[in-house]
Amino acid sequence: MKKNIIFVVNPISGDLDKSELIESVNEFAVTHNFNLIVYETSGEQDLEEIKALYDQYQPSRIVVAGGDGTIKMVAEAMEEHDVIIGVLPAGSANGLSVDLNLPVTIEENLTIAFLHHYIEIDMICINGKKSIHLSDLGLNADLVKNYEESNLRGFWGYALQAYTTLKDAAEPFQATIVANNETVEHTARMIVVANSQKYGTGVIINPNGAMNDGQFELVILKSLDLLLLGRIITGNMPIDSDDIVIISTKQATIKTDNPVNFQIDGEYCGAQTNLEINILHKQMKIAVP
């Protein structure tokens, strides 16, 4: 009897045409005798429809073609089910696949997503929303917001918005952080809530990060100029700076003196003044090399 595999594809992620990818996935499924159920996201009712497909087909795996936001959405849909998620990186933000050291070729990724073993990774709950990778308050969230509102995609879209974001940047914000039974105050340009090590550019923002260690890191960047933001975008950020503080914890509260833009896994989530954060240990099974 053929095993069912649900293939969730985000048709607009990364501004890339997915028709060749879908064709390759179909061919792979036929070759390996899988019954493939293809679902293209629309941005409306996706969570409910993926849950309904799972109930109908009881798949052995769900394979996702998209960026971090699409993977996170599928993980949320499957939080009550014991199912392995395979990843085919195809978004404008592929930070999770970079952290998992997934290869660049579609052929290698297909084998991993459909056939390889898995690890169990943590997720983070922030104000009731799930994060699988990196979320942040401040300048990078400003950049995500500006990027979402612009028409230019890809690297140059990010580069242009990085310049605009810094040119129009607000003053640093004051943050009161409670973690590990201690309260600290910092003036910050950006605070990263990190489940892993790297942004999609490959830059290591959190050298202590591991996605299955039962804790997350708060990375506090006290200053952030065009040079440093440029390094984050291009993957050359220095992590031994006096302007960076890292706190490892299982639970934290962040309060800011005024509303600060916030993003989760590349998706803008509005301006916030209060974040309640806790780890969700071993929440997701994901196929790895």
Secondary structure as the mmCIF struct_conf table of DSSP 4:
data_model
#
loop_
_struct_conf.conf_type_id
_struct_conf.id
_struct_conf.beg_label_comp_id
_struct_conf.beg_label_asym_id
_struct_conf.beg_label_seq_id
_struct_conf.end_label_comp_id
_struct_conf.end_label_asym_id
_struct_conf.end_label_seq_id
HELX_LH_PP_P HELX_LH_PP_P1 LYS A 2 LYS A 2
STRN STRN1 LYS A 3 VAL A 9
TURN_TY1_P TURN_TY1_P1 PRO A 11 ILE A 12
HELX_RH_3T_P HELX_RH_3T_P1 SER A 13 ASP A 15
HELX_RH_AL_P HELX_RH_AL_P1 SER A 19 THR A 31
TURN_TY1_P TURN_TY1_P2 HIS A 32 ASN A 33
STRN STRN2 PHE A 34 GLU A 40
BEND BEND1 GLY A 43 GLN A 45
HELX_RH_AL_P HELX_RH_AL_P2 ASP A 46 TYR A 57
BEND BEND2 SER A 60 SER A 60
STRN STRN3 ARG A 61 GLY A 66
HELX_RH_AL_P HELX_RH_AL_P3 ASP A 68 ALA A 77
TURN_TY1_P TURN_TY1_P3 MET A 78 GLU A 80
BEND BEND3 HIS A 81 HIS A 81
STRN STRN4 ILE A 84 PRO A 89
BEND BEND4 GLY A 91 SER A 92
HELX_RH_AL_P HELX_RH_AL_P4 GLY A 95 ASP A 99
TURN_TY1_P TURN_TY1_P4 LEU A 100 ASN A 101
BEND BEND5 VAL A 104 THR A 105
HELX_RH_AL_P HELX_RH_AL_P5 ILE A 106 LEU A 115
BEND BEND6 HIS A 116 HIS A 116
STRN STRN5 TYR A 118 ILE A 126
TURN_TY1_P TURN_TY1_P5 ASN A 127 GLY A 128
STRN STRN6 LYS A 129 SER A 131
BEND BEND7 ILE A 132 HIS A 133
STRN STRN7 LEU A 134 GLY A 138
HELX_RH_AL_P HELX_RH_AL_P6 LEU A 139 GLU A 149
BEND BEND8 SER A 150 ASN A 151
HELX_RH_AL_P HELX_RH_AL_P7 GLY A 154 LYS A 167
TURN_TY1_P TURN_TY1_P6 ASP A 168 ASP A 168
HELX_LH_PP_P HELX_LH_PP_P2 ALA A 169 PRO A 172
STRN STRN8 PHE A 173 ALA A 179
TURN_TY1_P TURN_TY1_P7 ASN A 180 ASN A 181
STRN STRN9 GLU A 182 ALA A 188
BEND BEND9 ARG A 189 ARG A 189
STRN STRN10 MET A 190 ALA A 194
BEND BEND10 ASN A 195 GLN A 197
STRN STRN11 LYS A 198 LYS A 198
TURN_TY1_P TURN_TY1_P8 GLY A 200 THR A 201
BEND BEND11 GLY A 202 GLY A 202
STRN STRN12 ILE A 204 ILE A 204
BEND BEND12 ILE A 205 ILE A 205
TURN_TY1_P TURN_TY1_P9 PRO A 207 ASN A 208
TURN_TY1_P TURN_TY1_P10 MET A 211 ASN A 212
BEND BEND13 ASP A 213 GLY A 214
STRN STRN13 PHE A 216 LEU A 221
BEND BEND14 LYS A 222 LYS A 222
HELX_RH_AL_P HELX_RH_AL_P8 LEU A 226 THR A 234
TURN_TY1_P TURN_TY1_P11 GLY A 235 GLY A 235
BEND BEND15 ILE A 239 ASP A 240
TURN_TY1_P TURN_TY1_P12 ASP A 242 ASP A 243
STRN STRN14 ILE A 244 THR A 249
BEND BEND16 LYS A 250 LYS A 250
STRN STRN15 GLN A 251 ILE A 264
TURN_TY1_P TURN_TY1_P13 ASP A 265 GLY A 266
STRN STRN16 GLU A 267 ALA A 287
#
